[in-house]
């Protein structure tokens, strides 16, 4: 998308940040404003940038998530991500990667940074923000619990690109330039970080510092505060389609706030409306959801308060609260994004687990691995000790506190497994009935009014089969159709058996009942003959296929004759048909 389109969108939303104002050109910092000219530099090594950027982040969505988290910590209310959606950022042929000229831009309307703040904070790697008295663990305006801690997220873009351009305006308002149409604004910093320049540093000179390139907008005045990050010169990486990107970002952030919004734009389209990143919604199975509330109570289905579960756990005489929910999804996992329980720390995903590392072989394991979903918030995960892996793919479960969390999670998983048995069976049965169109097929097989008892027997047989199969089998039309056919075939026999038992119990039955008995016997006989005829037609079709196929193996014909000896003589049947262990030799 042309820069002008993005600028217009930013202006319309009030998210202008450090974009050109007034005439469209950066405003030079005139003599009336106190100078903040800074000689930008940072102490960094190739090992650091490779370890915390290149090797840690290889997905576009993960990189963008780090930049969005920084915007959240800067009290932004809107973040706009502009990217070539659904495109590869570079080509690769014969081991050579060629950039395609794309850009990814992340623009926010947060508090931004002055040149001095960029030098003191942004260009320092590994600084502990939450213990810094100048910044602290809460954002200045909305007092948000900041997501950042280690100060390494700024290096994430080097996992996908070679150039990071940063334009940021912040601090206190300063007088504007006389040429501008605004009286005051924010001092702007503009730097360009180059991966090749960083790796060219001499590692044998520990005091050597990397000096970013100073951009043309440095020391200018912007009307609004905010930050724009521009990524260029990409590695061979793919940007997800915008619908997938939307889901990936929604999954990474468990934030619900009236003053926070993420927008996605496809900058390959000249006219494209932004997509607002919403909640990551998953349909849950009825009567399986357990809620963990902030008052530490646990609410089971039907609003029953659990007496044996807490929304958190005790460890070393301290209570660690958890909020959120866990349940069975209505359908099995469709992708890794919805698989398992998502664990958030300060609104940003920390880990995803399906069974809280429970050992294999426990009751209901298959169902839990296929259906268990949830969302838990544990802001204490990185407070005293950081229990989150740097790449935010898992928790350091070997830690004592994490192990206590693991024990709590396993207990809840077992409870959900018990709660979900009946709902899961009901859901599987319903799927079986829908896949096999059971009701209509039974009605077509036995349409006459006198067939009511047979229809009831067929329906009960089908339901019995449906209760015993897995979800995967219930989705398989071949499996389901065979079971429905069997139900239709057996139904007259089951009905006849029931009628015979009733007749034996009541010898004074009227003649009309006997007539019904005989009609049912006739239907049962015809049903059996029909099934036999159907099976034999299938065998004949198979024989015809093998006969005409050029690559037919003789063993295939031998096996067919073994299974259906009546092909040789109609009176023959498989020798195993009436076999017993006593007669088997």
C-alpha positions as CSV (number, residue, x, y, z in Angstrom):
1,X,0.0,0.0,0.0
2,X,1.4,3.5,-0.8
3,X,2.7,5.4,2.2
4,X,0.0,8.1,1.6
5,X,-2.8,5.6,2.1
6,X,-1.3,4.4,5.4
7,X,-0.8,7.9,6.5
8,X,-4.4,8.8,5.7
9,X,-5.6,5.8,7.7
10,X,-3.4,6.8,10.6
11,X,-4.6,10.4,10.5
12,X,-8.3,9.3,10.4
13,X,-7.8,7.1,13.5
14,X,-5.7,9.7,15.4
15,X,-2.7,7.3,15.2
16,X,-0.3,9.6,13.4
17,X,2.8,9.0,15.4
18,X,6.0,10.3,13.9
19,X,4.7,10.6,10.3
20,X,5.3,13.8,8.3
21,X,3.0,16.6,9.3
22,X,1.6,19.7,7.7
23,X,3.3,20.0,4.4
24,X,4.2,16.3,4.4
25,X,7.9,16.9,5.2
26,X,9.7,16.4,8.5
27,X,10.1,19.6,10.5
28,X,13.7,20.5,11.3
29,X,14.4,21.2,14.9
30,X,14.9,25.0,15.0
31,X,17.0,27.0,17.4
32,X,14.1,27.9,19.6
33,X,13.7,24.3,20.8
34,X,16.4,22.9,23.3
35,X,18.7,20.6,21.3
36,X,18.7,16.9,22.0
37,X,21.1,15.9,19.4
38,X,22.4,12.4,20.2
39,X,25.3,10.4,18.9
40,X,23.5,7.0,18.7
41,X,25.4,3.9,19.6
42,X,24.9,0.5,21.2
43,X,27.1,-2.2,22.6
44,X,26.1,-5.5,20.9
45,X,27.8,-8.5,19.3
46,X,27.0,-10.8,16.5
47,X,26.5,-13.6,19.1
48,X,23.9,-11.5,20.8
49,X,21.9,-10.6,17.8
50,X,22.1,-14.1,16.4
51,X,21.0,-15.7,19.6
52,X,18.2,-13.3,20.5
53,X,17.1,-12.5,17.0
54,X,18.1,-14.6,14.1
55,X,17.9,-18.0,15.8
56,X,15.0,-17.2,18.2
57,X,12.5,-15.8,15.8
58,X,11.8,-17.3,12.4
59,X,8.1,-16.6,11.9
60,X,6.7,-13.3,10.8
61,X,3.8,-13.5,13.2
62,X,6.2,-14.0,16.2
63,X,8.3,-11.0,15.2
64,X,5.3,-8.7,14.7
65,X,3.9,-9.9,18.1
66,X,7.1,-8.6,19.8
67,X,6.7,-5.2,18.2
68,X,3.0,-5.1,19.1
69,X,3.9,-5.9,22.7
70,X,6.3,-3.0,22.8
71,X,3.5,-0.7,21.5
72,X,1.2,-2.0,24.3
73,X,3.8,-1.2,26.9
74,X,4.1,2.3,25.4
75,X,0.4,2.9,26.2
76,X,-0.7,2.8,22.5
77,X,-4.4,2.5,21.9
78,X,-4.0,1.5,18.3
79,X,-1.4,-0.4,16.4
80,X,-1.5,-0.8,12.6
81,X,0.5,-3.6,10.9
82,X,1.0,-3.1,7.2
83,X,2.5,-6.1,5.4
84,X,2.3,-8.0,2.0
85,X,-0.2,-10.5,3.2
86,X,0.1,-14.0,1.8
87,X,3.4,-13.3,0.1
88,X,7.0,-14.5,0.4
89,X,9.3,-11.7,1.3
90,X,12.2,-12.9,-0.8
91,X,13.0,-15.5,-3.4
92,X,15.4,-18.3,-3.1
93,X,17.2,-20.1,-5.9
94,X,20.3,-22.1,-5.9
95,X,21.1,-21.1,-2.3
96,X,20.8,-17.4,-3.1
97,X,18.2,-15.3,-1.4
98,X,16.9,-12.2,-3.2
99,X,14.8,-9.5,-1.5
100,X,11.6,-8.6,-3.4
101,X,11.4,-5.0,-2.2
102,X,8.5,-5.5,0.3
103,X,8.2,-3.5,3.5
104,X,6.5,-4.4,6.8
105,X,5.4,-1.4,8.9
106,X,4.2,-1.4,12.5
107,X,2.8,2.0,13.5
108,X,1.4,2.9,17.0
109,X,0.1,6.0,18.7
110,X,1.8,5.3,22.1
111,X,4.0,7.6,24.1
112,X,7.0,7.2,21.7
113,X,10.6,8.1,22.5
114,X,12.8,11.1,22.3
115,X,16.3,10.8,20.9
116,X,17.8,10.6,24.4
117,X,15.3,7.9,25.4
118,X,16.1,5.9,22.3
119,X,19.8,6.0,23.2
120,X,19.2,5.3,26.9
121,X,16.6,2.5,26.6
122,X,16.0,1.3,23.1
123,X,19.6,0.9,22.2
124,X,20.4,-1.0,25.4
125,X,20.0,-4.8,25.2
126,X,19.1,-6.9,28.2
127,X,18.1,-4.0,30.5
128,X,15.6,-5.0,33.2
129,X,12.8,-2.6,32.6
130,X,10.6,-3.4,35.5
131,X,13.4,-2.7,38.0
132,X,14.3,0.6,36.4
133,X,13.0,3.4,38.6
134,X,12.6,5.6,35.5
135,X,10.2,3.3,33.8
136,X,9.0,0.6,36.3
137,X,6.6,-2.3,35.8
138,X,3.5,-0.2,34.9
139,X,3.0,1.9,31.8
140,X,2.9,5.7,32.5
141,X,-0.6,6.5,31.2
142,X,-2.9,3.5,31.6
143,X,-0.8,1.7,34.3
144,X,-0.8,-1.5,32.2
145,X,1.3,-4.3,33.5
146,X,4.1,-4.1,30.9
147,X,4.8,-7.3,28.9
148,X,8.5,-6.6,28.3
149,X,11.1,-7.5,30.8
150,X,14.4,-8.4,29.2
151,X,14.7,-5.8,26.5
152,X,15.4,-8.3,23.8
153,X,12.2,-8.1,21.7
154,X,13.7,-5.2,19.7
155,X,16.1,-7.7,18.1
156,X,13.3,-10.1,17.0
157,X,13.0,-8.5,13.5
158,X,16.6,-9.6,12.7
159,X,15.1,-13.1,12.5
160,X,13.3,-12.2,9.3
161,X,15.1,-9.1,7.9
162,X,18.4,-7.2,7.7
163,X,17.3,-3.6,8.2
164,X,15.2,-2.1,11.0
165,X,14.2,1.5,10.7
166,X,12.8,3.2,13.8
167,X,11.0,6.6,13.8
168,X,9.7,7.6,17.2
169,X,8.4,10.8,18.7
170,X,7.8,11.3,22.4
171,X,8.7,13.1,25.6
172,X,7.1,16.4,26.7
173,X,5.6,18.7,24.1
174,X,8.0,21.2,22.6
175,X,7.3,24.3,20.4
176,X,6.7,23.5,16.8
177,X,8.4,25.2,13.8
178,X,7.0,28.4,12.4
179,X,6.5,26.6,9.0
180,X,4.2,24.0,10.6
181,X,0.4,24.2,11.0
182,X,0.7,23.2,14.7
183,X,2.1,25.1,17.7
184,X,3.7,22.2,19.5
185,X,4.7,18.6,19.0
186,X,7.1,15.9,20.0
187,X,10.8,15.6,19.4
188,X,11.6,12.8,16.9
189,X,14.3,10.2,16.7
190,X,15.1,8.4,13.5
191,X,17.6,5.6,13.3
192,X,18.3,2.7,11.0
193,X,19.8,-0.6,12.3
194,X,21.7,-2.8,9.9
195,X,22.4,-6.4,10.6
196,X,25.4,-6.5,8.3
197,X,26.9,-3.5,10.2
198,X,26.4,-5.3,13.5
199,X,28.0,-8.5,12.5
200,X,31.0,-6.6,11.0
201,X,32.0,-5.5,14.5
202,X,35.3,-6.9,15.7
203,X,34.5,-9.3,18.6
204,X,38.0,-9.0,19.8
205,X,37.3,-5.4,20.7
206,X,34.8,-5.5,23.6
207,X,34.6,-1.7,23.8
208,X,33.7,-1.3,20.1
209,X,30.1,0.0,19.7
210,X,27.8,-0.2,16.8
211,X,26.5,3.1,15.5
212,X,23.2,3.1,13.7
213,X,22.6,5.3,10.7
214,X,20.8,8.6,11.6
215,X,17.7,9.1,9.5
216,X,16.5,12.4,7.9
217,X,13.7,12.9,10.3
218,X,15.9,12.9,13.4
219,X,15.5,16.0,15.5
220,X,12.3,17.0,13.7
221,X,9.0,17.8,15.4
222,X,6.0,15.5,14.9
223,X,2.5,16.7,15.8
224,X,1.6,13.4,17.6
225,X,3.6,11.0,19.7
226,X,4.1,7.4,18.6
227,X,6.5,5.0,16.9
228,X,6.9,3.5,13.4
229,X,9.0,0.5,12.8
230,X,9.9,-0.3,9.2
231,X,11.4,-3.7,8.3
232,X,13.2,-4.2,5.0
233,X,15.7,-6.4,3.2
234,X,14.1,-9.7,4.1
235,X,15.2,-13.3,4.4
236,X,13.2,-16.1,2.8
237,X,10.1,-15.9,5.0
238,X,6.4,-16.0,4.2
239,X,3.8,-13.6,5.5
240,X,0.5,-15.5,6.4
241,X,-2.7,-14.7,4.6
242,X,-4.5,-11.9,6.4
243,X,-7.2,-14.2,7.8
244,X,-4.5,-16.5,9.2
245,X,-2.4,-13.6,10.5
246,X,-5.5,-12.3,12.3
247,X,-5.9,-15.7,14.1
248,X,-2.2,-15.9,14.9
249,X,-2.1,-12.5,16.6
250,X,-5.4,-13.1,18.4
251,X,-4.0,-16.3,19.8
252,X,-0.8,-14.5,21.0
253,X,-2.6,-11.8,22.9
254,X,-5.2,-12.5,25.5
255,X,-6.1,-8.8,25.9
256,X,-9.6,-7.4,26.3
257,X,-9.6,-3.7,26.7
258,X,-11.6,-0.7,25.3
259,X,-8.4,1.3,24.8
260,X,-6.5,-1.3,22.8
261,X,-6.9,-2.3,19.1
262,X,-4.7,-4.0,16.5
263,X,-5.4,-3.4,12.8
264,X,-4.0,-5.4,9.8
265,X,-3.5,-4.0,6.3
266,X,-2.4,-5.6,3.1
267,X,0.1,-3.2,1.6
268,X,0.0,-5.0,-1.8
269,X,-3.6,-3.8,-2.4
270,X,-4.3,-0.2,-3.4
271,X,-7.8,-0.3,-1.8
272,X,-8.1,-2.4,1.2
273,X,-10.1,-1.9,4.4
274,X,-8.2,-2.8,7.6
275,X,-9.1,-5.9,9.6
276,X,-9.4,-5.5,13.3
277,X,-7.8,-8.3,15.3
278,X,-10.5,-9.8,17.5
279,X,-10.7,-12.4,20.2
280,X,-9.5,-15.9,19.7
281,X,-12.8,-17.8,19.9
282,X,-13.2,-21.5,20.2
283,X,-16.6,-23.3,20.3
284,X,-16.8,-25.4,23.4
285,X,-18.7,-28.6,24.0
286,X,-21.8,-28.2,26.3
287,X,-21.4,-29.1,29.9
288,X,-17.6,-29.3,29.9
289,X,-16.4,-25.8,30.8
290,X,-14.7,-25.0,34.1
291,X,-14.2,-21.3,34.9
292,X,-11.5,-20.0,37.2
293,X,-12.6,-16.6,38.6
294,X,-10.5,-13.8,40.1
295,X,-12.1,-14.3,43.5
296,X,-10.3,-17.7,43.4
297,X,-13.6,-19.7,43.0
298,X,-14.0,-22.5,40.5
299,X,-17.3,-22.8,38.7
300,X,-18.3,-26.1,37.0
301,X,-21.1,-26.6,34.4
302,X,-24.6,-25.5,35.5
303,X,-23.0,-22.8,37.8
304,X,-22.0,-25.4,40.4
305,X,-19.2,-24.1,42.6
306,X,-16.4,-26.7,43.0
307,X,-15.5,-27.5,46.5
308,X,-12.3,-29.5,45.8
309,X,-10.7,-27.1,43.3
310,X,-9.2,-23.6,43.6
311,X,-8.4,-21.0,41.0
312,X,-4.7,-21.2,41.8
313,X,-2.4,-23.1,44.1
314,X,-0.2,-22.7,47.2
315,X,3.6,-22.9,47.0
316,X,6.0,-22.0,49.9
317,X,3.2,-20.4,51.9
318,X,2.1,-18.1,49.0
319,X,-1.0,-18.4,46.8
320,X,-0.5,-18.1,43.0
321,X,-3.9,-17.2,41.4
322,X,-5.1,-18.3,38.0
323,X,-8.0,-17.0,36.0
324,X,-9.7,-18.1,32.8
325,X,-11.3,-21.3,31.7
326,X,-10.7,-24.9,30.4
327,X,-13.1,-27.1,28.4
328,X,-13.5,-29.5,25.6
329,X,-13.8,-28.0,22.1
330,X,-16.9,-28.8,20.2
331,X,-14.8,-30.2,17.4
332,X,-11.3,-31.9,17.4
333,X,-8.3,-29.6,16.8
334,X,-8.2,-28.1,13.4
335,X,-4.7,-26.5,13.8
336,X,-2.0,-26.0,16.4
337,X,-3.3,-22.6,17.3
338,X,-6.3,-24.0,19.1
339,X,-4.7,-27.1,20.4
340,X,-4.5,-27.3,24.2
341,X,-4.6,-24.6,26.9
342,X,-3.1,-21.2,26.2
343,X,-1.3,-19.7,29.1
344,X,-0.8,-15.9,29.2
345,X,1.4,-13.7,31.3
346,X,0.4,-10.0,31.3
347,X,-1.8,-10.5,28.3
348,X,0.9,-12.1,26.1
349,X,1.1,-15.8,25.4
350,X,3.7,-17.7,27.5
351,X,3.1,-21.3,26.6
352,X,0.6,-23.8,25.2
353,X,0.0,-27.2,26.7
354,X,-2.4,-30.0,26.0
355,X,-2.0,-32.2,29.1
356,X,0.4,-30.3,31.5
357,X,3.1,-32.9,30.8
358,X,1.0,-35.8,32.1
359,X,2.5,-39.2,31.5
360,X,1.0,-41.2,28.6
361,X,-1.5,-43.9,29.3
362,X,-3.9,-42.1,31.5
363,X,-7.7,-42.6,31.2
364,X,-9.2,-40.5,28.4
365,X,-5.8,-39.5,27.0
366,X,-6.9,-39.6,23.3
367,X,-9.9,-37.4,23.9
368,X,-8.0,-34.9,26.0
369,X,-5.2,-34.6,23.4
370,X,-7.8,-34.0,20.7
371,X,-10.4,-31.8,22.5
372,X,-8.9,-30.0,25.5
373,X,-8.8,-26.2,25.1
374,X,-8.6,-23.3,27.4
375,X,-7.2,-19.9,28.3
376,X,-5.4,-19.2,31.6
377,X,-3.8,-16.0,32.9
378,X,-0.9,-16.2,35.2
379,X,0.8,-12.8,35.6
380,X,3.2,-14.2,38.2
381,X,5.1,-16.3,35.7
382,X,7.8,-13.7,35.2
383,X,7.6,-11.6,38.4
384,X,10.0,-13.1,40.9
385,X,11.7,-15.5,38.5
386,X,11.2,-15.6,34.8
387,X,9.7,-19.0,34.2
388,X,9.0,-18.4,30.5
389,X,11.3,-19.5,27.7
390,X,12.7,-16.6,25.8
391,X,11.0,-17.7,22.6
392,X,7.7,-18.0,24.5
393,X,7.0,-21.5,23.4
394,X,6.9,-23.1,26.8
395,X,7.4,-22.7,30.5
396,X,10.5,-23.9,32.4
397,X,8.6,-26.8,34.0
398,X,11.7,-28.0,35.9
399,X,11.4,-25.0,38.3
400,X,9.7,-25.8,41.7
401,X,7.0,-23.1,41.2
402,X,6.3,-24.3,37.6
403,X,6.2,-27.9,38.9
404,X,3.5,-26.9,41.4
405,X,1.6,-25.2,38.5
406,X,2.0,-28.4,36.5
407,X,0.5,-30.5,39.4
408,X,-2.5,-28.1,39.6
409,X,-3.0,-28.3,35.8
410,X,-2.9,-32.1,35.8
411,X,-5.6,-32.3,38.5
412,X,-7.9,-30.0,36.5
413,X,-7.3,-32.0,33.3
414,X,-8.4,-35.2,35.0
415,X,-11.5,-33.4,36.3
416,X,-12.4,-32.1,32.8
417,X,-11.9,-35.6,31.4
418,X,-14.5,-37.0,33.9
419,X,-16.9,-34.1,33.1
420,X,-16.6,-34.6,29.4
421,X,-17.2,-38.3,29.0
422,X,-21.0,-38.1,28.6
423,X,-21.0,-34.9,26.5
424,X,-18.3,-36.4,24.2
425,X,-20.3,-39.6,23.7
426,X,-23.4,-37.6,22.9
427,X,-21.6,-35.4,20.5
428,X,-20.1,-38.5,18.7
429,X,-23.5,-40.1,18.6
430,X,-25.0,-37.0,17.0
431,X,-22.3,-36.9,14.4
432,X,-22.8,-40.6,13.6
433,X,-26.6,-40.0,13.1
434,X,-25.9,-37.0,10.9
435,X,-23.1,-38.6,8.8
436,X,-25.2,-41.7,8.2
437,X,-28.5,-39.9,7.7
438,X,-29.8,-42.7,9.9
439,X,-33.4,-41.6,10.4
440,X,-34.1,-41.1,6.7
441,X,-32.4,-44.4,5.6
442,X,-34.4,-46.4,8.2
443,X,-37.6,-44.8,7.1
444,X,-36.8,-45.6,3.4
445,X,-36.0,-49.2,4.3
446,X,-39.2,-49.8,6.3
447,X,-41.8,-47.3,5.0
448,X,-45.0,-49.1,5.9
449,X,-47.0,-48.3,9.0
450,X,-46.8,-51.9,10.2
451,X,-43.0,-51.6,10.2
452,X,-43.0,-49.2,13.2
453,X,-41.5,-51.7,15.6
454,X,-38.8,-52.7,13.1
455,X,-37.9,-49.0,12.6
456,X,-37.6,-48.6,16.3
457,X,-35.3,-51.6,16.5
458,X,-33.1,-50.3,13.7
459,X,-32.8,-46.9,15.3
460,X,-31.8,-48.4,18.6
461,X,-29.3,-50.7,17.0
462,X,-27.8,-47.7,15.1
463,X,-27.6,-45.7,18.3
464,X,-25.9,-48.6,20.0
465,X,-23.2,-48.6,17.3
466,X,-22.9,-44.8,17.4
467,X,-22.2,-44.9,21.2
468,X,-19.3,-47.3,20.8
469,X,-17.2,-45.7,18.0
470,X,-14.7,-42.8,18.0
471,X,-15.1,-39.4,16.6
472,X,-12.9,-40.2,13.7
473,X,-15.0,-43.3,12.8
474,X,-18.2,-41.2,13.2
475,X,-16.9,-38.9,10.5
476,X,-16.0,-41.7,8.1
477,X,-18.9,-42.3,5.7
478,X,-17.7,-45.8,4.8
479,X,-17.6,-47.0,8.4
480,X,-20.9,-45.3,9.3
481,X,-22.8,-46.6,6.2
482,X,-21.7,-50.2,7.0
483,X,-23.0,-49.9,10.5
484,X,-26.3,-48.4,9.4
485,X,-26.7,-51.2,6.8
486,X,-26.1,-53.7,9.5
487,X,-28.7,-52.0,11.8
488,X,-31.3,-52.1,9.0
489,X,-30.5,-55.8,8.3
490,X,-30.6,-56.9,11.9
491,X,-33.7,-54.9,12.9
492,X,-36.3,-57.5,11.8
493,X,-34.4,-60.2,13.6
494,X,-34.3,-58.3,16.8
495,X,-38.0,-57.4,16.5
496,X,-38.8,-61.0,15.8
497,X,-36.8,-62.2,18.7
498,X,-38.6,-59.8,21.0
499,X,-42.0,-60.9,19.6
500,X,-41.1,-64.6,20.2
501,X,-40.2,-63.9,23.8
502,X,-43.5,-62.1,24.3
503,X,-45.4,-65.0,22.6
504,X,-43.8,-67.5,24.9
505,X,-44.7,-65.4,27.9
506,X,-48.3,-65.1,26.8
507,X,-49.8,-68.3,25.2
508,X,-53.2,-66.7,24.8
509,X,-52.2,-64.2,22.2
510,X,-54.9,-63.5,19.6
511,X,-54.6,-64.6,15.9
512,X,-53.9,-61.1,14.8
513,X,-50.7,-61.0,16.8
514,X,-49.7,-64.3,15.3
515,X,-50.2,-62.8,11.8
516,X,-48.0,-59.9,12.8
517,X,-45.4,-62.4,14.0
518,X,-45.4,-64.2,10.7
519,X,-45.1,-61.0,8.7
520,X,-42.1,-59.9,10.8
521,X,-40.5,-63.3,10.3
522,X,-41.0,-62.9,6.5
523,X,-39.4,-59.5,6.6
524,X,-36.5,-60.8,8.6
525,X,-36.0,-63.6,6.1
526,X,-36.1,-61.2,3.1
527,X,-33.7,-58.9,4.9
528,X,-31.2,-61.7,5.3
529,X,-31.6,-62.8,1.8
530,X,-31.2,-59.2,0.6
531,X,-28.0,-58.7,2.6
532,X,-26.6,-62.0,1.2
533,X,-27.5,-60.9,-2.3
534,X,-26.0,-57.5,-1.8
535,X,-22.7,-59.0,-0.5
536,X,-22.6,-61.5,-3.4
537,X,-23.1,-58.7,-6.0
538,X,-20.1,-56.9,-4.4
539,X,-18.0,-60.1,-4.8
540,X,-19.1,-60.5,-8.4
541,X,-18.1,-56.9,-9.2
542,X,-14.8,-57.5,-7.5
543,X,-14.3,-60.7,-9.6
544,X,-15.1,-58.8,-12.8
545,X,-12.6,-56.1,-11.9
546,X,-9.8,-58.6,-11.2
547,X,-10.6,-60.5,-14.4
548,X,-10.3,-57.4,-16.6
549,X,-7.3,-55.8,-14.8
550,X,-4.0,-56.3,-16.6
551,X,-1.9,-56.4,-13.4
552,X,-4.1,-58.8,-11.4
553,X,-2.1,-61.0,-9.1
554,X,-3.2,-64.7,-8.8
555,X,-3.1,-64.4,-5.0
556,X,-5.9,-61.9,-5.2
557,X,-8.1,-64.3,-7.1
558,X,-7.2,-67.1,-4.7
559,X,-8.1,-64.9,-1.7
560,X,-11.4,-64.0,-3.3
561,X,-12.3,-67.6,-3.9
562,X,-11.3,-68.5,-0.3
563,X,-13.6,-65.8,1.0
564,X,-16.5,-66.7,-1.4
565,X,-16.2,-70.5,-2.4
566,X,-19.7,-70.3,-3.8
567,X,-18.1,-68.9,-6.9
568,X,-17.0,-72.5,-7.6
569,X,-20.1,-74.2,-6.2
570,X,-23.2,-72.4,-4.9
571,X,-23.5,-74.9,-2.1
572,X,-20.1,-74.3,-0.8
573,X,-19.4,-72.0,2.2
574,X,-16.2,-71.0,4.0
575,X,-14.9,-73.8,6.1
576,X,-14.6,-71.4,9.1
577,X,-18.2,-70.6,9.1
578,X,-19.3,-73.4,11.4
579,X,-15.9,-74.0,13.0
580,X,-15.4,-74.4,16.7
581,X,-12.3,-74.9,18.8
582,X,-13.2,-78.5,19.4
583,X,-13.5,-79.3,15.7
584,X,-10.6,-77.2,14.5
585,X,-7.7,-79.4,13.3
